[in-house]
Amino acid sequence: MNLLALLLLAGTLTIYVSPGHPYSLAYDRDVWTPGEEEGVDIALTHRSGEVIAAVYALTGETTLDELRAIALKNGRATAPDLKVVSEERTKKDGADILTMHMTGTAASFRGIYWAGDGKAIQLVAYTTKETDADVQALLDGLTIRVPKKRAFTMDFTPQKWRVTDDGSGGGAMMFEHNAGDAIGMVEAIRADVPKGGVRAHVLELAKAIAPRVRVISEEQKTVNGVSVAALHLEGTTKEGVDTAFYGYFFSGTGVFVQALTATPAQQFQQRRADLAEFLDGLQIHVGRE
């Protein structure tokens, strides 16, 4: 069991979630007392009274190299002979971060630095030999909430399609044609579907809707720089509706993306141009290695 889990059980862990910046900070309230300081997102004082930690949350484009230079400049305002004892560029919560230990005659600091998406986070603590373990535990409690890259985006025409479900609940994005006679669905699932197995995989999925579905046409297309399988299927749904399905399907590294449209079979030729235009708006961002 890790330290955070033990603190949770002991009831001494507090988790501060920044309301305006992409991070949270877990700290032991028996060790650290929160306070306010101008220009600081959250300030913490060690129970010894000798250590102060602070999170500086910045808005604006910057880099880790620039944050490193800022950290040294600020530290040398207190300890002119401050030097970097150790530093490492690594990943934390999927984010690229810089960790540094800086020491001078008058002060010693440990810090974590992150920059991305027009924001920057700096967690810096004054430290002493006696409090070093507590400071390290505090640094370990920082979580960077980097937005996960979406597997796909859809560029569609609002005059023709409207979103009925944005997929924010973890499911598929759902669309409906403004004429009311066609629907669209786009989703990404974790799956390793071999390139040669896309047709069979799609048929199995479609049979759950239309048990006797058949493939009318199949071709490979390049859509926004990505090769996809384009399939036109038709079948009678379990509700007895003759339905045409037209979709693009992508099999990548650990991911399967499907963009599928459906319309009554007798409407397919009339709607085909709109369905193809909709599918052509698919942009795939993952699994392309």
C-alpha positions as CSV (number, residue, x, y, z in Angstrom):
1,M,0.0,0.0,0.0
2,N,1.5,3.4,-1.0
3,L,1.8,6.4,1.3
4,L,-1.3,8.2,-0.2
5,A,-3.4,5.2,0.5
6,L,-2.2,5.0,4.1
7,L,-2.9,8.7,4.6
8,L,-6.4,8.3,3.2
9,L,-7.1,5.5,5.7
10,A,-5.7,7.6,8.5
11,G,-7.9,10.5,7.5
12,T,-5.0,13.0,7.3
13,L,-4.8,13.4,3.6
14,T,-6.2,16.6,1.9
15,I,-6.4,16.9,-1.8
16,Y,-6.4,20.4,-3.2
17,V,-7.9,20.6,-6.7
18,S,-7.0,23.8,-8.5
19,P,-10.2,25.4,-9.9
20,G,-8.5,27.1,-12.8
21,H,-5.4,25.1,-13.5
22,P,-4.8,21.5,-14.6
23,Y,-3.4,20.1,-11.4
24,S,-4.3,18.8,-7.9
25,L,-2.1,18.4,-4.9
26,A,-2.4,15.8,-2.1
27,Y,-0.7,16.7,1.2
28,D,-0.7,15.4,4.8
29,R,-2.5,18.1,6.9
30,D,-0.6,16.9,10.0
31,V,2.6,18.0,8.2
32,W,1.5,21.0,6.1
33,T,-0.8,23.9,6.9
34,P,-2.3,25.7,3.9
35,G,-2.3,29.5,3.7
36,E,-2.6,32.4,1.2
37,E,0.1,34.3,-0.5
38,E,-0.2,36.9,-3.3
39,G,0.6,35.5,-6.7
40,V,0.5,31.9,-5.4
41,D,-2.2,29.3,-6.2
42,I,-1.7,27.5,-2.9
43,A,0.9,28.1,-0.1
44,L,1.8,25.5,2.5
45,T,3.9,25.8,5.7
46,H,5.7,22.8,7.2
47,R,4.9,22.0,10.9
48,S,8.5,22.8,11.8
49,G,7.8,26.4,10.6
50,E,11.0,26.3,8.7
51,V,9.8,25.1,5.3
52,I,7.4,26.9,2.9
53,A,6.1,25.3,-0.2
54,A,4.1,27.0,-3.0
55,V,2.4,26.3,-6.3
56,Y,2.7,29.0,-8.9
57,A,0.2,28.5,-11.7
58,L,0.9,30.5,-14.8
59,T,-1.1,31.2,-18.0
60,G,0.8,31.7,-21.3
61,E,3.0,29.8,-23.6
62,T,6.3,28.8,-22.1
63,T,8.8,25.9,-22.0
64,L,10.6,23.8,-19.4
65,D,13.8,25.5,-20.3
66,E,12.2,28.9,-19.6
67,L,10.8,27.6,-16.3
68,R,14.3,26.3,-15.3
69,A,15.8,29.7,-15.9
70,I,13.0,31.4,-13.9
71,A,13.5,29.0,-11.0
72,L,17.2,29.7,-10.9
73,K,16.6,33.5,-11.1
74,N,14.1,33.4,-8.3
75,G,16.1,31.1,-6.1
76,R,19.3,33.3,-6.5
77,A,17.3,36.3,-5.2
78,T,17.4,34.5,-1.9
79,A,20.7,32.5,-2.3
80,P,23.0,34.2,-4.8
81,D,25.3,31.2,-4.9
82,L,22.5,28.8,-5.7
83,K,23.5,25.9,-7.9
84,V,21.6,22.9,-9.4
85,V,22.5,19.8,-7.5
86,S,20.4,17.5,-9.6
87,E,17.8,17.7,-12.3
88,E,15.8,15.2,-14.4
89,R,13.3,15.4,-17.2
90,T,10.8,12.7,-16.9
91,K,7.1,11.9,-17.1
92,K,4.5,12.3,-14.4
93,D,0.8,11.4,-15.1
94,G,1.7,11.3,-18.8
95,A,3.1,14.8,-18.7
96,D,6.7,15.9,-19.4
97,I,8.1,17.5,-16.3
98,L,11.4,18.8,-14.9
99,T,12.4,18.1,-11.4
100,M,15.2,20.0,-9.7
101,H,17.2,20.2,-6.5
102,M,19.0,23.5,-6.0
103,T,21.2,24.4,-3.1
104,G,23.0,27.5,-1.9
105,T,24.5,28.8,1.3
106,A,21.3,30.6,2.4
107,A,18.6,28.1,1.1
108,S,17.9,24.8,-0.6
109,F,14.9,24.2,-2.9
110,R,13.2,21.2,-4.5
111,G,10.7,21.7,-7.3
112,I,8.6,20.2,-10.1
113,Y,7.9,22.1,-13.3
114,W,5.5,21.5,-16.1
115,A,4.5,23.5,-19.1
116,G,1.9,22.8,-21.8
117,D,-1.4,23.8,-23.5
118,G,-0.7,27.5,-22.7
119,K,-0.3,26.9,-18.9
120,A,2.6,26.2,-16.5
121,I,2.8,24.7,-13.0
122,Q,5.7,25.2,-10.6
123,L,5.6,23.4,-7.2
124,V,8.6,24.7,-5.2
125,A,9.6,24.0,-1.6
126,Y,12.3,25.4,0.6
127,T,13.9,22.3,2.2
128,T,16.3,21.3,4.9
129,K,18.0,18.0,5.6
130,E,15.5,17.3,8.4
131,T,12.4,18.0,6.3
132,D,13.6,16.6,3.0
133,A,11.5,13.4,3.2
134,D,8.3,15.5,3.9
135,V,9.1,17.8,1.0
136,Q,9.6,14.8,-1.4
137,A,6.3,13.3,-0.3
138,L,4.6,16.6,-1.1
139,L,6.2,16.7,-4.5
140,D,5.0,13.1,-5.1
141,G,1.4,14.3,-4.3
142,L,1.3,16.6,-7.3
143,T,-0.9,15.4,-10.2
144,I,-0.9,17.1,-13.5
145,R,-4.2,16.8,-15.3
146,V,-3.2,16.8,-18.9
147,P,-6.2,16.5,-21.3
148,K,-6.1,13.1,-23.0
149,K,-5.7,13.3,-26.7
150,R,-8.9,12.3,-28.5
151,A,-8.7,9.4,-30.8
152,F,-10.6,11.3,-33.4
153,T,-12.4,14.5,-34.3
154,M,-15.3,15.1,-36.7
155,D,-15.6,18.0,-39.1
156,F,-19.2,18.1,-40.2
157,T,-21.7,20.6,-41.7
158,P,-24.1,21.9,-39.0
159,Q,-26.6,22.8,-41.7
160,K,-26.9,19.1,-42.5
161,W,-26.1,17.3,-39.2
162,R,-26.7,17.9,-35.5
163,V,-25.0,16.3,-32.5
164,T,-27.4,14.2,-30.4
165,D,-24.7,12.9,-28.0
166,D,-21.2,14.4,-27.7
167,G,-19.7,11.3,-26.3
168,S,-18.5,13.0,-23.1
169,G,-20.0,10.2,-21.1
170,G,-17.5,7.8,-22.6
171,G,-19.7,6.4,-25.4
172,A,-19.9,7.1,-29.1
173,M,-20.6,10.5,-30.6
174,M,-24.1,10.4,-32.2
175,F,-25.5,12.6,-35.0
176,E,-28.8,13.0,-36.8
177,H,-29.3,14.3,-40.3
178,N,-31.4,17.5,-40.2
179,A,-33.8,15.8,-42.7
180,G,-34.5,13.2,-40.0
181,D,-33.8,10.2,-42.3
182,A,-30.2,9.3,-41.4
183,I,-28.0,9.0,-38.4
184,G,-24.3,8.9,-37.8
185,M,-22.1,7.3,-35.1
186,V,-18.4,7.7,-34.4
187,E,-16.5,5.9,-31.7
188,A,-13.0,4.6,-30.8
189,I,-12.6,1.4,-28.9
190,R,-9.6,-0.4,-27.4
191,A,-9.1,-3.3,-29.7
192,D,-6.4,-5.0,-31.8
193,V,-8.1,-5.7,-35.1
194,P,-5.8,-7.0,-37.8
195,K,-5.8,-5.0,-41.0
196,G,-7.1,-8.1,-42.9
197,G,-9.8,-8.7,-40.3
198,V,-11.7,-5.3,-40.5
199,R,-14.4,-6.6,-42.9
200,A,-15.2,-9.6,-40.6
201,H,-15.1,-7.5,-37.5
202,V,-17.5,-4.9,-39.0
203,L,-19.9,-7.7,-40.1
204,E,-20.0,-9.2,-36.6
205,L,-20.8,-5.8,-35.2
206,A,-23.5,-5.1,-37.8
207,K,-25.1,-8.5,-37.2
208,A,-26.1,-7.4,-33.7
209,I,-28.4,-4.9,-35.5
210,A,-29.3,-6.7,-38.7
211,P,-28.7,-10.5,-38.3
212,R,-28.6,-11.2,-42.1
213,V,-26.6,-8.1,-43.1
214,R,-24.5,-8.4,-46.3
215,V,-21.6,-6.4,-47.8
216,I,-22.7,-4.5,-50.9
217,S,-19.3,-2.8,-51.6
218,E,-15.9,-2.4,-50.1
219,E,-12.9,-0.3,-50.9
220,Q,-9.8,1.3,-49.3
221,K,-9.8,5.1,-49.1
222,T,-7.4,7.7,-47.8
223,V,-9.2,10.2,-45.6
224,N,-7.3,13.1,-44.1
225,G,-4.0,11.2,-44.5
226,V,-5.2,7.9,-43.0
227,S,-6.1,4.7,-44.9
228,V,-9.6,3.4,-43.9
229,A,-11.9,0.6,-45.1
230,A,-15.1,2.0,-46.6
231,L,-17.9,-0.5,-46.4
232,H,-21.5,-0.3,-47.7
233,L,-23.7,-2.9,-46.0
234,E,-27.4,-3.6,-46.2
235,G,-29.8,-5.7,-44.1
236,T,-33.1,-5.9,-42.3
237,T,-32.9,-4.8,-38.7
238,K,-34.5,-6.8,-35.8
239,E,-37.3,-4.3,-36.0
240,G,-38.0,-5.2,-39.6
241,V,-36.5,-2.0,-41.2
242,D,-34.5,-2.5,-44.5
243,T,-31.4,-0.4,-43.7
244,A,-28.3,0.7,-45.5
245,F,-25.1,1.2,-43.5
246,Y,-22.2,3.1,-44.9
247,G,-19.0,3.6,-42.9
248,Y,-15.3,4.2,-42.6
249,F,-13.3,1.9,-40.4
250,F,-9.7,2.2,-39.1
251,S,-7.6,-0.4,-37.4
252,G,-4.5,1.0,-35.6
253,T,-2.2,0.2,-32.7
254,G,-4.5,-0.9,-29.9
255,V,-7.5,1.1,-31.3
256,F,-10.4,0.6,-33.7
257,V,-12.2,3.7,-34.9
258,Q,-15.5,3.4,-36.7
259,A,-17.6,6.1,-38.3
260,L,-20.9,4.6,-39.4
261,T,-24.0,6.1,-41.0
262,A,-27.4,4.5,-41.4
263,T,-30.5,5.3,-43.4
264,P,-33.5,3.4,-44.8
265,A,-32.3,1.3,-47.8
266,Q,-34.6,3.1,-50.2
267,Q,-33.1,6.5,-49.2
268,F,-29.5,5.5,-49.6
269,Q,-28.9,6.7,-53.1
270,Q,-30.6,10.0,-52.3
271,R,-28.5,10.5,-49.1
272,R,-25.2,8.9,-50.3
273,A,-23.5,12.2,-51.0
274,D,-24.4,13.7,-47.6
275,L,-23.3,10.4,-45.9
276,A,-19.9,10.4,-47.7
277,E,-19.4,14.1,-47.0
278,F,-20.0,13.4,-43.3
279,L,-17.6,10.5,-43.2
280,D,-15.0,12.5,-45.0
281,G,-14.9,14.8,-42.0
282,L,-13.3,12.0,-39.8
283,Q,-9.8,12.9,-38.6
284,I,-8.0,10.1,-36.7
285,H,-5.2,11.1,-34.2
286,V,-4.1,7.9,-32.6
287,G,-2.9,4.4,-33.5
288,R,-1.2,5.6,-36.7
289,E,2.3,4.2,-35.9
